[in-house]
Amino acid sequence: MDVQRWIARREIQWQELEALLKRLETKGLKSLKADEIALLASLYRSVSADLARAKTNQLGETIIQQLQTLTSRSYSQIYQGSRKQEWRAVLSFYLWGFPSVVYESRVYIAIATMLFMVGALIAWWFSWRDPSFLALVVPERLISLVRDRGELWMGSILGSEPLASSGIAINNMTVCFRTVAGGITGGLLTAYFLFFNGILLGAIGALVQQNGLAYPFWAFVFPHGALELPAIFLAGAAGLLIAKALLFPAPYRRIDAFKIYGNQAAQLMFGVVPLLLIAGAIEGFISPNPAIPAPFKYLGGTLLLCGLLAYFRNRPSSL
């Protein structure tokens, strides 16, 4: 291998890459045109190959060091820029994209909310009409604790807040993802999960009301429920979107409907996960905390819900 001849032939590209890197490092990505960005990536690959050849043929420490520096700088600029773009895309989604998807899915969210609320109202009504109904829905341990001892069960979280918080978040995510997956059954399981969770909350609400514990119970529910319940409704809407793609794909082909509505459902779930993480932290650390007065919990839950609704309105005006 004629080292000097090889260096002379390749040095032009090294200098070209050096010039592009200097512009990129001083003026940023906007200083490069589209064809220059493509050239940068091409030169990076070429110089990486040159570095490998230089090491293989032991062309000298100076050349190897020069090429190593060029490839390191190129890698940093290309992939750091890519990561910045990804983070910008994530930020843009949570600022504008998620509220827009929520708005586009408003009919399905309304249906999911209605299924939950109908279940809650039915359970509330039956619990007052027939006390034996509670035993069909609520665990006997909770019924005994509330009726016989006049206590709520949230105190068990105290002392293990970090573990409880993570466990609550994981459990809520499991429920939500099952609700979404239920869409593949034509929405039957999605509807069941929503309706059953509504029944459970309605029955427990009636139980604590009958035993004079409604005020502290709802003080516990309000702070995290302001985020957790909307997250469940959004997950239900995602499941219903999948059911729509399966049962009513028109005017699209079914495979195209799955792509369109599946993507919409996935975007809803991207927004649901942070809501559940925050709700889990609140339920583990704030909701059961006896040092926080109940009025503050009610106020905090109300402010969270109002803030969430205001956030959902943060979408492009064209929608």
C-alpha positions, -999 to +999 in steps of 0.1 A: +000+000+000+014+034-010+007+054+021+015+088+008-006+083-023-035+069-003-034+099+021-032+124-007-063+108-023-083+106+009-072+139+025-096+160+004-126+142+020-111+146+054-107+183+049-143+185+035-156+168+066-135+190+089-151+221+072-186+208+076-180+199+113-166+234+120-198+250+106-220+226+125-202+231+158-202+269+156-235+277+138-257+246+145-276+223+122-296+251+106-264+263+089-263+232+067-285+225+037-302+192+032-277+180+007-248+190+030-264+170+059-265+140+036-229+146+025-219+148+062-233+114+069-216+100+038-183+114+047-186+101+082-190+066+069-161+070+045-138+084+073-148+056+096-137+031+069-104+051+065-098+048+102-103+011+102-079+008+073-053+030+090-054+009+121-051-023+101-022-011+081-006+007+111-002+039+092+011+059+121-002+074+153-006+109+138-030+098+110-049+074+132-054+102+158-065+126+132-091+102+118-102+092+153-109+128+162-129+133+130-150+102+135-157+111+171-167+146+163-189+134+134-206+107+156-213+133+183-228+158+159-249+133+139-263+113+168-265+141+193-285+160+167-307+130+162-314+127+199-322+164+200-347+160+172-362+130+191-366+150+223-381+179+203-406+155+188-415+141+223-419+176+237-440+186+207-463+156+212-470+163+249-475+200+242-497+198+212-500+163+198-516+145+228-543+172+233-551+170+196-554+132+197-577+135+228-599+159+208-600+136+178-610+107+201-636+127+220-665+105+209-648+073+220-637+089+253-673+099+259-685+063+253-658+049+276-668+074+303-704+066+299-698+028+303-679+035+335-705+059+349-734+036+341-717+008+360-710+031+390-746+043+391-761+008+388-738-004+416-747+026+438-784+021+433-784-017+440-761-012+470-787+010+486-817-012+476-801-046+485-773-046+510-764-082+499-753-068+465-722-054+481-709-089+490-710-098+453-687-070+444-666-058+473-642-081+492-656-093+525-624-080+543-632-044+532-669-047+541-660-060+576-634-032+581-658-005+571-690-018+588-676-034+619-646-013+627-656+020+610-622+023+593-609+027+559-580+006+544-557+033+531-536+034+562-518+002+551-499+023+525-482+044+552-446+035+559-441+018+525-449+048+502-422+042+475-431+005+471-468+012+473-465+040+447-447+018+422-471-011+428-501+012+423-487+026+390-479-009+377-514-022+386-531+008+370-510+004+338-519-033+337-556-024+340-553+002+312-534-020+288-558-048+294-586-024+286-568-014+253-561-050+244-598-058+249-605-039+217-593-070+198-624-088+211-646-063+192-646-041+223-664-066+245-636-069+270-629-031+269-666-024+277-665-051+304-634-036+321-649-001+321-683-013+333-668-035+360-645-008+374-674+015+375-694-010+394-666-015+419-662+022+425-700+027+428-703-001+453-674+010+475-688+046+473-722+033+486-705+012+513-685+042+528-716+064+525-737+040+544-712+039+572-704+076+575-669+074+559-677+091+526-659+124+534-625+108+542-629+082+514-634+108+487-607+130+502-584+100+495-597+094+460-598+130+447-561+138+445-550+108+424-584+101+409-583+134+391-557+118+368-563+081+372-599+081+361-594+102+330-565+078+322-588+049+324-613+066+301-586+074+276-574+037+277-610+027+271-612+050+241-580+034+227-596+000+230-628+012+213-607+026+184-591-008+179-626-024+180-638+001+154-609-009+131-619-045+135-657-042+132-663-010+112-632-004+090-650+015+062-641+036+043-607+019+047-595-016+041-593-034+074-555-035+074-554+002+067-580+009+094-558-010+119-529+012+110-549+044+113-569+037+144-541+017+160-518+046+156-544+069+172-548+044+201-511+042+206-508+080+208-535+080+235-516+054+255-483+075+252-503+102+270-519+078+295-486+064+309-473+097+324-508+103+339-507+070+356-471+075+369-481+108+384-513+094+398-494+065+413-470+088+431-499+109+444-518+078+456-487+065+474-474+097+490-503+123+492-537+106+492-533+085+523-512+110+542-531+119+574-510+150+579-526+167+549-561+180+558-590+166+537-600+201+524-565+204+508-569+170+492-602+180+477-588+213+465-557+196+451-578+170+432-601+197+418-571+218+407-555+188+390-587+179+371-592+215+360-555+217+349-559+185+330-590+197+312-573+230+304-543+211+291-565+191+268-577+224+253-541+232+244-544+222+207-540+240+174-570+262+168-577+245+134-590+215+153 
